Amino acid sequence: MLNRLDQQPPDALLALIKLYEADPRPDKIDLGVGVYRTAEGATPVFAAIKAAERRLVNEQRSKAYLGPEGDMGFVRALIPVIFGAATATGDIDGMQTPGGTGGVRLALAVARRAGVRRILMGTPSWPNHAQIIADLGLELVPFAHASADGTADLGALRAALSTAGAGDAVLLHGCCHNPTGVDYSDAQWDEIARLLADAGVLPLIDLAYQGLGRGLEEDSYGTRAVLARAPEALVAYSCDKNFGLYRDRVGALYVMAQGDAALARIMSHGMALARATWSMPPDHGAAAARLVLEDPALEGQWREELASMRGRIGAMRAALAGRGRVGALDLSPLGRQFGMFAILPLSGEQIHSLCADHGVYMAGSGRINVAGLTTGNLDRFTAALAQVAG
């Protein structure tokens, strides 16, 4: 029976990783893998996390199951970081998930159980969004996320919402849009919040990069604006990037609903779906993040480390934007965008040439990880761009 299964295409990004690792050129540049890198090319463990892990080793007395909700101390410690003092229209509760991907999957599964059948989503988006939507049997209704000038296309979102109604949800990136780096402005988020409230669609916000754009508070503006107007919402959250906990898979799903009774009913579905999918989320990374957030000194250290990451990403963006026109490419819009990612309008042939002839690796979509650039390789990268896009 298993022989009936068709061969599935390999994941393009995973294949790119293998190609990069096999390349013997010492000056090769990895702009494909979506992890933060220091100026030395490392993806370090936060010092604040290391300190919390040492405390776990010394103080943790059991590794018994916590339940499908995971570490609720971790979940609640994140609430002021994400939602702040902003007034939401309803009550908020949450549960731990295996990374932000688990949060997105669970949010979409809960929405499906609630009767959602169509997901409105700006494209391009993180490829796994569409894969999860398809796997759950939901219909994807795409609209353009970015305009040709490198800014957010609010008109396309307006048009999509004008045709939406009961049974629809809209999936939005909270900040640091992956893959474009194009974020909505605060004024645009205010309008989006009004549009969502008027349209009556369910907001589903994927907040995967808080703190890597403008700042922890600034990057949560859109989420808070939506929750201040919407009667209900789902928020998927990731700690993989802003705590550097990639392989520990640390995330959460938050639900906003009207009243404790409604919230409890919705969360019961989240628990049941989690139990049937992964049973219990992994504990170690979430426990370390909780200890960081519960200790003022460690939290302060974490915020400083996060600010340093944000500063380096911003500096690389500014350096790229400062090159202006490189060949036929105008890099200046990158200075108005946020987060680790940007898309360069390159053809497949040009992307292949960058890899084969110059050792520059990027996704086939033209997405680059800005954190893969350094002051040491920026000149070589832009020179390669000039040659292939001249």
C-alpha positions as a Markdown table, in Angstrom:
| # | Residue | x | y | z |
|---|---|---|---|---|
| 1 | Met | 0.0 | 0.0 | 0.0 |
| 2 | Leu | 2.8 | 2.4 | 0.8 |
| 3 | Asn | 4.2 | 1.9 | -2.7 |
| 4 | Arg | 1.2 | 3.9 | -4.0 |
| 5 | Leu | 2.7 | 7.1 | -2.6 |
| 6 | Asp | 4.1 | 9.5 | -5.2 |
| 7 | Gln | 7.6 | 10.9 | -5.0 |
| 8 | Gln | 7.4 | 14.4 | -3.4 |
| 9 | Pro | 9.8 | 17.1 | -4.7 |
| 10 | Pro | 12.6 | 17.9 | -2.3 |
| 11 | Asp | 12.5 | 21.0 | -0.2 |
| 12 | Ala | 14.3 | 23.6 | -2.3 |
| 13 | Leu | 15.9 | 25.4 | 0.7 |
| 14 | Leu | 17.1 | 22.1 | 2.3 |
| 15 | Ala | 18.7 | 21.2 | -1.1 |
| 16 | Leu | 20.3 | 24.7 | -1.2 |
| 17 | Ile | 21.9 | 24.0 | 2.2 |
| 18 | Lys | 23.5 | 20.8 | 0.9 |
| 19 | Leu | 24.8 | 22.6 | -2.2 |
| 20 | Tyr | 26.3 | 25.3 | -0.1 |
| 21 | Glu | 28.0 | 22.8 | 2.3 |
| 22 | Ala | 29.5 | 20.9 | -0.6 |
| 23 | Asp | 30.9 | 24.0 | -2.3 |
| 24 | Pro | 34.7 | 24.1 | -1.6 |
| 25 | Arg | 35.1 | 27.8 | -2.4 |
| 26 | Pro | 36.4 | 29.6 | 0.8 |
| 27 | Asp | 34.7 | 32.9 | -0.2 |
| 28 | Lys | 31.2 | 31.5 | -0.8 |
| 29 | Ile | 28.3 | 33.5 | 0.6 |
| 30 | Asp | 25.2 | 31.9 | 2.2 |
| 31 | Leu | 22.1 | 34.2 | 1.9 |
| 32 | Gly | 19.7 | 31.3 | 1.7 |
| 33 | Val | 19.2 | 29.8 | 5.2 |
| 34 | Gly | 16.8 | 31.8 | 7.3 |
| 35 | Val | 18.8 | 32.1 | 10.5 |
| 36 | Tyr | 20.5 | 35.1 | 12.1 |
| 37 | Arg | 24.2 | 35.3 | 11.6 |
| 38 | Thr | 26.8 | 37.4 | 13.3 |
| 39 | Ala | 29.5 | 39.4 | 11.5 |
| 40 | Glu | 31.6 | 36.3 | 11.8 |
| 41 | Gly | 29.0 | 34.1 | 10.2 |
| 42 | Ala | 28.0 | 32.3 | 13.4 |
| 43 | Thr | 24.5 | 31.6 | 14.8 |
| 44 | Pro | 25.2 | 32.0 | 18.5 |
| 45 | Val | 23.3 | 30.9 | 21.6 |
| 46 | Phe | 22.2 | 34.0 | 23.6 |
| 47 | Ala | 24.2 | 34.5 | 26.7 |
| 48 | Ala | 21.0 | 35.0 | 28.6 |
| 49 | Ile | 19.7 | 31.7 | 27.4 |
| 50 | Lys | 23.0 | 30.0 | 28.4 |
| 51 | Ala | 22.6 | 31.4 | 31.9 |
| 52 | Ala | 19.0 | 30.1 | 32.1 |
| 53 | Glu | 20.1 | 26.7 | 30.8 |
| 54 | Arg | 22.7 | 26.5 | 33.5 |
| 55 | Arg | 20.0 | 27.3 | 36.1 |
| 56 | Leu | 17.8 | 24.5 | 34.6 |
| 57 | Val | 20.6 | 22.0 | 34.9 |
| 58 | Asn | 21.1 | 22.9 | 38.5 |
| 59 | Glu | 17.5 | 23.4 | 39.6 |
| 60 | Gln | 15.2 | 21.3 | 37.4 |
| 61 | Arg | 14.0 | 18.3 | 39.4 |
| 62 | Ser | 11.8 | 16.5 | 36.9 |
| 63 | Lys | 11.2 | 16.1 | 33.2 |
| 64 | Ala | 7.7 | 14.6 | 33.6 |
| 65 | Tyr | 5.0 | 15.6 | 31.1 |
| 66 | Leu | 3.5 | 19.0 | 31.4 |
| 67 | Gly | 0.4 | 18.4 | 29.2 |
| 68 | Pro | -0.6 | 19.6 | 25.8 |
| 69 | Glu | -0.6 | 23.2 | 26.9 |
| 70 | Gly | 3.1 | 23.1 | 27.7 |
| 71 | Asp | 4.8 | 25.5 | 30.1 |
| 72 | Met | 2.1 | 27.9 | 31.0 |
| 73 | Gly | 4.6 | 30.0 | 32.9 |
| 74 | Phe | 6.4 | 30.6 | 29.6 |
| 75 | Val | 3.1 | 31.3 | 27.8 |
| 76 | Arg | 2.1 | 33.9 | 30.4 |
| 77 | Ala | 5.5 | 35.5 | 30.7 |
| 78 | Leu | 5.4 | 36.4 | 27.0 |
| 79 | Ile | 2.0 | 38.1 | 27.2 |
| 80 | Pro | 3.3 | 41.5 | 28.3 |
| 81 | Val | 6.1 | 41.3 | 25.7 |
| 82 | Ile | 3.6 | 40.6 | 22.9 |
| 83 | Phe | 0.5 | 42.5 | 23.9 |
| 84 | Gly | 1.8 | 45.1 | 26.3 |
| 85 | Ala | -0.6 | 47.4 | 28.1 |
| 86 | Ala | -2.8 | 47.8 | 25.0 |
| 87 | Thr | -6.5 | 47.2 | 25.6 |
| 88 | Ala | -7.8 | 44.2 | 23.6 |
| 89 | Thr | -11.5 | 43.9 | 22.9 |
| 90 | Gly | -11.6 | 40.4 | 24.5 |
| 91 | Asp | -9.8 | 38.1 | 26.9 |
| 92 | Ile | -6.5 | 36.4 | 25.9 |
| 93 | Asp | -5.1 | 33.0 | 26.7 |
| 94 | Gly | -2.5 | 30.8 | 25.1 |
| 95 | Met | -0.6 | 27.5 | 24.9 |
| 96 | Gln | 2.9 | 26.4 | 24.0 |
| 97 | Thr | 3.6 | 25.0 | 20.5 |
| 98 | Pro | 6.5 | 23.4 | 18.8 |
| 99 | Gly | 7.9 | 26.6 | 17.2 |
| 100 | Gly | 6.0 | 29.2 | 15.3 |
| 101 | Thr | 5.2 | 26.6 | 12.7 |
| 102 | Gly | 3.3 | 24.6 | 15.3 |
| 103 | Gly | 1.5 | 27.8 | 16.3 |
| 104 | Val | 0.5 | 28.6 | 12.7 |
| 105 | Arg | -0.7 | 25.0 | 12.1 |
| 106 | Leu | -2.7 | 24.9 | 15.3 |
| 107 | Ala | -4.2 | 28.3 | 14.6 |
| 108 | Leu | -5.4 | 27.2 | 11.1 |
| 109 | Ala | -6.7 | 23.9 | 12.5 |
| 110 | Val | -8.7 | 25.7 | 15.2 |
| 111 | Ala | -10.0 | 28.2 | 12.6 |
| 112 | Arg | -11.1 | 25.2 | 10.4 |
| 113 | Arg | -13.0 | 23.6 | 13.3 |
| 114 | Ala | -14.7 | 26.9 | 13.8 |
| 115 | Gly | -16.0 | 27.0 | 10.2 |
| 116 | Val | -13.3 | 28.9 | 8.4 |
| 117 | Arg | -13.0 | 27.7 | 4.8 |
| 118 | Arg | -11.0 | 30.4 | 3.0 |
| 119 | Ile | -7.7 | 32.0 | 4.1 |
| 120 | Leu | -6.9 | 35.4 | 2.5 |
| 121 | Met | -3.1 | 35.8 | 2.4 |
| 122 | Gly | -0.7 | 38.3 | 0.8 |
| 123 | Thr | 1.8 | 36.8 | -1.5 |
| 124 | Pro | 4.6 | 36.1 | -1.7 |
| 125 | Ser | 4.6 | 34.6 | 1.8 |
| 126 | Trp | 6.6 | 32.1 | 3.8 |
| 127 | Pro | 6.2 | 28.9 | 1.7 |
| 128 | Asn | 5.1 | 26.8 | 4.6 |
| 129 | His | 2.0 | 29.0 | 5.0 |
| 130 | Ala | 0.5 | 27.7 | 1.7 |
| 131 | Gln | 1.6 | 24.2 | 2.5 |
| 132 | Ile | -0.2 | 24.1 | 5.8 |
| 133 | Ile | -3.3 | 25.7 | 4.3 |
| 134 | Ala | -3.4 | 23.1 | 1.6 |
| 135 | Asp | -2.7 | 20.2 | 3.9 |
| 136 | Leu | -5.7 | 21.2 | 6.1 |
| 137 | Gly | -8.0 | 21.4 | 3.0 |
| 138 | Leu | -8.5 | 25.1 | 3.2 |
| 139 | Glu | -8.8 | 27.4 | 0.2 |
| 140 | Leu | -6.0 | 30.0 | -0.2 |
| 141 | Val | -7.2 | 33.3 | -1.6 |
| 142 | Pro | -4.0 | 35.3 | -2.5 |
| 143 | Phe | -3.6 | 39.0 | -2.9 |
| 144 | Ala | -0.5 | 41.0 | -3.7 |
| 145 | His | 1.4 | 42.0 | -0.5 |
| 146 | Ala | 4.0 | 44.4 | -1.9 |
| 147 | Ser | 3.8 | 47.1 | -4.6 |
| 148 | Ala | 6.4 | 47.5 | -7.4 |
| 149 | Asp | 8.0 | 50.4 | -5.4 |
| 150 | Gly | 8.9 | 48.1 | -2.5 |
| 151 | Thr | 6.1 | 49.3 | -0.1 |
| 152 | Ala | 3.1 | 47.4 | 1.2 |
| 153 | Asp | 0.1 | 47.2 | -1.2 |
| 154 | Leu | -2.7 | 48.2 | 1.1 |
| 155 | Gly | -5.1 | 48.6 | -1.9 |
| 156 | Ala | -4.8 | 44.9 | -2.6 |
| 157 | Leu | -5.7 | 44.0 | 1.0 |
| 158 | Arg | -8.6 | 46.4 | 0.8 |
| 159 | Ala | -9.9 | 44.7 | -2.3 |
| 160 | Ala | -9.5 | 41.2 | -0.9 |
| 161 | Leu | -11.4 | 42.2 | 2.3 |
| 162 | Ser | -14.2 | 43.8 | 0.2 |
| 163 | Thr | -15.1 | 40.3 | -1.1 |
| 164 | Ala | -14.6 | 38.5 | 2.2 |
| 165 | Gly | -17.2 | 37.5 | 4.8 |
| 166 | Ala | -18.3 | 34.7 | 7.1 |
| 167 | Gly | -16.1 | 31.7 | 6.9 |
| 168 | Asp | -13.1 | 33.7 | 5.9 |
| 169 | Ala | -9.8 | 34.4 | 7.8 |
| 170 | Val | -6.9 | 36.6 | 6.8 |
| 171 | Leu | -3.3 | 35.6 | 7.6 |
| 172 | Leu | -1.0 | 38.6 | 8.2 |
| 173 | His | 2.7 | 38.8 | 9.2 |
| 174 | Gly | 2.9 | 40.9 | 12.4 |
| 175 | Cys | 6.3 | 42.4 | 11.4 |
| 176 | Cys | 9.5 | 41.7 | 9.4 |
| 177 | His | 7.6 | 40.1 | 6.5 |
| 178 | Asn | 9.1 | 36.9 | 5.2 |
| 179 | Pro | 10.2 | 36.9 | 2.4 |
| 180 | Thr | 9.9 | 40.5 | 1.3 |
| 181 | Gly | 10.9 | 42.6 | 4.4 |
| 182 | Val | 8.0 | 44.9 | 3.4 |
| 183 | Asp | 5.9 | 45.8 | 6.5 |
| 184 | Tyr | 2.8 | 47.8 | 6.9 |
| 185 | Ser | 3.3 | 51.2 | 8.5 |
| 186 | Asp | 1.6 | 52.0 | 11.8 |
| 187 | Ala | -1.0 | 54.2 | 10.0 |
| 188 | Gln | -1.7 | 51.3 | 7.6 |
| 189 | Trp | -2.1 | 48.9 | 10.5 |
| 190 | Asp | -4.7 | 51.3 | 12.0 |
| 191 | Glu | -6.6 | 51.1 | 8.8 |
| 192 | Ile | -6.2 | 47.4 | 8.6 |
| 193 | Ala | -7.7 | 47.0 | 12.1 |
| 194 | Arg | -10.7 | 49.0 | 11.0 |
| 195 | Leu | -11.1 | 47.1 | 7.8 |
| 196 | Leu | -10.9 | 43.7 | 9.6 |
| 197 | Ala | -13.5 | 44.8 | 12.2 |
| 198 | Asp | -15.9 | 46.0 | 9.4 |
| 199 | Ala | -15.4 | 42.9 | 7.2 |
| 200 | Gly | -16.0 | 40.4 | 10.1 |
| 201 | Val | -13.2 | 38.1 | 9.0 |
| 202 | Leu | -11.1 | 36.3 | 11.5 |
| 203 | Pro | -7.6 | 37.8 | 11.9 |
| 204 | Leu | -4.7 | 35.3 | 12.1 |
| 205 | Ile | -1.4 | 37.0 | 12.8 |
| 206 | Asp | 2.0 | 35.2 | 12.5 |
| 207 | Leu | 4.4 | 37.1 | 14.7 |
| 208 | Ala | 7.7 | 35.3 | 14.1 |
| 209 | Tyr | 10.3 | 38.1 | 14.3 |
| 210 | Gln | 9.3 | 40.5 | 17.1 |
| 211 | Gly | 12.3 | 42.6 | 18.1 |
| 212 | Leu | 14.2 | 42.1 | 14.8 |
| 213 | Gly | 12.6 | 45.0 | 13.0 |
| 214 | Arg | 12.1 | 48.3 | 14.7 |
| 215 | Gly | 12.0 | 47.1 | 18.4 |
| 216 | Leu | 10.0 | 44.9 | 20.6 |
| 217 | Glu | 7.3 | 47.5 | 21.2 |
| 218 | Glu | 7.3 | 48.8 | 17.7 |
| 219 | Asp | 7.1 | 45.4 | 16.1 |
| 220 | Ser | 4.0 | 44.5 | 18.0 |
| 221 | Tyr | 2.1 | 47.6 | 17.0 |
| 222 | Gly | 0.1 | 45.9 | 14.2 |
| 223 | Thr | -0.9 | 43.0 | 16.4 |
| 224 | Arg | -2.0 | 45.3 | 19.2 |
| 225 | Ala | -3.9 | 47.5 | 16.8 |
| 226 | Val | -5.9 | 44.6 | 15.4 |
| 227 | Leu | -6.7 | 43.1 | 18.8 |
| 228 | Ala | -7.9 | 46.5 | 20.0 |
| 229 | Arg | -10.7 | 46.4 | 17.4 |
| 230 | Ala | -11.4 | 42.8 | 16.5 |
| 231 | Pro | -13.8 | 40.7 | 18.6 |
| 232 | Glu | -11.6 | 37.6 | 18.2 |
| 233 | Ala | -8.2 | 36.7 | 16.8 |
| 234 | Leu | -5.5 | 34.1 | 16.7 |
| 235 | Val | -1.8 | 34.9 | 17.1 |
| 236 | Ala | 1.0 | 32.4 | 16.3 |
| 237 | Tyr | 4.3 | 33.4 | 18.0 |
| 238 | Ser | 7.9 | 32.2 | 17.5 |
| 239 | Cys | 10.8 | 32.4 | 19.9 |
| 240 | Asp | 13.1 | 30.6 | 17.5 |
| 241 | Lys | 14.5 | 33.9 | 16.1 |
| 242 | Asn | 14.3 | 36.5 | 18.9 |
| 243 | Phe | 15.6 | 34.0 | 21.5 |
| 244 | Gly | 17.9 | 32.1 | 19.1 |
| 245 | Leu | 16.1 | 28.8 | 20.0 |
| 246 | Tyr | 15.8 | 27.5 | 16.5 |
| 247 | Arg | 16.4 | 23.8 | 17.1 |
| 248 | Asp | 14.5 | 23.7 | 20.4 |
| 249 | Arg | 11.3 | 24.7 | 18.6 |
| 250 | Val | 9.8 | 27.2 | 20.9 |
| 251 | Gly | 6.5 | 28.9 | 20.0 |
| 252 | Ala | 3.0 | 29.7 | 21.2 |
| 253 | Leu | -0.6 | 30.1 | 20.1 |
| 254 | Tyr | -2.7 | 32.9 | 21.6 |
| 255 | Val | -6.4 | 33.2 | 21.3 |
| 256 | Met | -8.5 | 36.3 | 21.9 |
| 257 | Ala | -12.3 | 35.8 | 22.5 |
| 258 | Gln | -15.3 | 37.4 | 24.1 |
| 259 | Gly | -15.5 | 36.2 | 27.7 |
| 260 | Asp | -14.0 | 33.5 | 29.8 |
| 261 | Ala | -16.5 | 30.8 | 28.7 |
| 262 | Ala | -15.9 | 31.3 | 25.0 |
| 263 | Leu | -12.2 | 31.4 | 25.5 |
| 264 | Ala | -12.2 | 28.2 | 27.5 |
| 265 | Arg | -14.2 | 26.5 | 24.7 |
| 266 | Ile | -11.8 | 27.6 | 22.0 |
| 267 | Met | -8.8 | 26.6 | 24.1 |
| 268 | Ser | -10.3 | 23.2 | 24.6 |
| 269 | His | -10.2 | 22.6 | 20.9 |
| 270 | Gly | -6.6 | 23.8 | 20.8 |
| 271 | Met | -5.7 | 21.3 | 23.5 |
| 272 | Ala | -7.5 | 18.4 | 21.7 |
| 273 | Leu | -5.8 | 19.2 | 18.4 |
| 274 | Ala | -2.4 | 19.5 | 20.0 |
| 275 | Arg | -2.9 | 16.2 | 21.9 |
| 276 | Ala | -3.8 | 14.5 | 18.6 |
| 277 | Thr | -0.9 | 16.1 | 16.7 |
| 278 | Trp | 2.2 | 16.3 | 18.9 |
| 279 | Ser | 0.8 | 15.3 | 22.2 |
| 280 | Met | 3.2 | 17.6 | 24.3 |
| 281 | Pro | 5.5 | 20.3 | 23.1 |
| 282 | Pro | 9.2 | 20.2 | 23.9 |
| 283 | Asp | 10.0 | 21.8 | 27.2 |
| 284 | His | 13.7 | 22.7 | 27.4 |
| 285 | Gly | 13.8 | 25.9 | 25.2 |
| 286 | Ala | 10.5 | 27.2 | 26.6 |
| 287 | Ala | 11.7 | 26.7 | 30.2 |
| 288 | Ala | 14.9 | 28.6 | 29.4 |
| 289 | Ala | 12.9 | 31.4 | 27.8 |
| 290 | Arg | 10.6 | 31.5 | 30.8 |
| 291 | Leu | 13.5 | 31.8 | 33.2 |
| 292 | Val | 14.9 | 34.7 | 31.1 |
| 293 | Leu | 11.6 | 36.6 | 31.2 |
| 294 | Glu | 11.1 | 36.0 | 34.9 |
| 295 | Asp | 14.5 | 37.3 | 35.9 |
| 296 | Pro | 14.9 | 41.1 | 35.4 |
| 297 | Ala | 18.7 | 40.8 | 35.0 |
| 298 | Leu | 18.4 | 38.0 | 32.4 |
| 299 | Glu | 15.6 | 39.8 | 30.6 |
| 300 | Gly | 17.6 | 43.0 | 30.4 |
| 301 | Gln | 20.6 | 41.0 | 29.0 |
| 302 | Trp | 18.3 | 39.3 | 26.5 |
| 303 | Arg | 16.9 | 42.7 | 25.4 |
| 304 | Glu | 20.4 | 44.0 | 24.9 |
| 305 | Glu | 21.5 | 41.0 | 22.8 |
| 306 | Leu | 18.3 | 41.3 | 20.7 |
| 307 | Ala | 19.0 | 45.0 | 20.2 |
| 308 | Ser | 22.5 | 44.1 | 19.0 |
| 309 | Met | 21.1 | 41.6 | 16.4 |
| 310 | Arg | 18.6 | 44.2 | 15.3 |
| 311 | Gly | 21.3 | 46.8 | 14.9 |
| 312 | Arg | 23.5 | 44.5 | 12.8 |
| 313 | Ile | 20.6 | 43.6 | 10.5 |
| 314 | Gly | 19.7 | 47.3 | 10.2 |
| 315 | Ala | 23.3 | 48.2 | 9.4 |
| 316 | Met | 23.5 | 45.6 | 6.6 |
| 317 | Arg | 20.2 | 46.8 | 5.2 |
| 318 | Ala | 21.5 | 50.4 | 5.2 |
| 319 | Ala | 24.8 | 49.4 | 3.6 |
| 320 | Leu | 23.0 | 47.6 | 0.8 |
| 321 | Ala | 20.5 | 50.5 | 0.3 |
| 322 | Gly | 23.4 | 52.9 | 0.3 |
| 323 | Arg | 24.8 | 51.2 | -2.8 |
| 324 | Gly | 21.8 | 52.5 | -4.7 |
| 325 | Arg | 21.6 | 51.1 | -8.2 |
| 326 | Val | 23.8 | 48.0 | -8.8 |
| 327 | Gly | 23.5 | 47.1 | -12.5 |
| 328 | Ala | 19.8 | 47.1 | -13.3 |
| 329 | Leu | 18.9 | 46.6 | -9.6 |
| 330 | Asp | 17.8 | 49.5 | -7.3 |
| 331 | Leu | 18.8 | 48.4 | -3.8 |
| 332 | Ser | 17.6 | 51.6 | -2.1 |
| 333 | Pro | 14.2 | 50.2 | -1.1 |
| 334 | Leu | 15.9 | 47.8 | 1.2 |
| 335 | Gly | 16.6 | 50.6 | 3.6 |
| 336 | Arg | 12.9 | 51.2 | 4.1 |
| 337 | Gln | 12.2 | 47.5 | 4.9 |
| 338 | Phe | 12.6 | 45.5 | 8.0 |
| 339 | Gly | 13.9 | 42.1 | 9.3 |
| 340 | Met | 16.2 | 39.5 | 8.0 |
| 341 | Phe | 14.7 | 39.1 | 4.5 |
| 342 | Ala | 14.4 | 40.9 | 1.2 |
| 343 | Ile | 13.6 | 39.8 | -2.3 |
| 344 | Leu | 15.8 | 40.8 | -5.2 |
| 345 | Pro | 14.0 | 40.8 | -8.6 |
| 346 | Leu | 16.3 | 38.4 | -10.3 |
| 347 | Ser | 15.6 | 35.8 | -12.9 |
| 348 | Gly | 16.2 | 32.1 | -12.4 |
| 349 | Glu | 19.2 | 32.3 | -14.8 |
| 350 | Gln | 20.7 | 35.2 | -12.8 |
| 351 | Ile | 20.3 | 33.3 | -9.5 |
| 352 | His | 21.9 | 30.3 | -11.0 |
| 353 | Ser | 24.8 | 32.4 | -12.2 |
| 354 | Leu | 25.3 | 33.9 | -8.8 |
| 355 | Cys | 25.6 | 30.5 | -7.4 |
| 356 | Ala | 27.6 | 28.7 | -10.1 |
| 357 | Asp | 29.9 | 31.6 | -11.0 |
| 358 | His | 30.3 | 33.6 | -7.8 |
| 359 | Gly | 29.5 | 31.2 | -4.9 |
| 360 | Val | 26.5 | 33.3 | -3.8 |
| 361 | Tyr | 23.6 | 31.1 | -2.6 |
| 362 | Met | 20.0 | 32.4 | -2.3 |
| 363 | Ala | 16.5 | 31.0 | -2.6 |
| 364 | Gly | 15.1 | 30.5 | -6.1 |
| 365 | Ser | 12.6 | 33.3 | -5.4 |
| 366 | Gly | 15.3 | 35.8 | -5.1 |
| 367 | Arg | 14.9 | 36.0 | -1.3 |
| 368 | Ile | 18.1 | 36.8 | 0.6 |
| 369 | Asn | 18.9 | 36.6 | 4.2 |
| 370 | Val | 20.4 | 40.1 | 5.0 |
| 371 | Ala | 22.0 | 38.7 | 8.1 |
| 372 | Gly | 24.2 | 36.5 | 5.8 |
| 373 | Leu | 26.0 | 39.7 | 4.7 |
| 374 | Thr | 29.0 | 41.2 | 6.5 |
| 375 | Thr | 31.3 | 44.2 | 6.0 |
| 376 | Gly | 33.8 | 41.6 | 4.7 |
| 377 | Asn | 31.6 | 40.1 | 1.9 |
| 378 | Leu | 29.3 | 43.0 | 1.0 |
| 379 | Asp | 31.6 | 44.3 | -1.7 |
| 380 | Arg | 32.0 | 40.9 | -3.3 |
| 381 | Phe | 28.2 | 40.4 | -3.2 |
| 382 | Thr | 27.4 | 43.7 | -4.9 |
| 383 | Ala | 30.1 | 43.1 | -7.5 |
| 384 | Ala | 28.6 | 39.7 | -8.3 |
| 385 | Leu | 25.2 | 41.4 | -8.5 |
| 386 | Ala | 26.5 | 44.0 | -10.9 |
| 387 | Gln | 27.9 | 41.3 | -13.2 |
| 388 | Val | 24.7 | 39.1 | -13.4 |
| 389 | Ala | 22.2 | 42.0 | -13.4 |
| 390 | Gly | 24.2 | 44.6 | -15.4 |
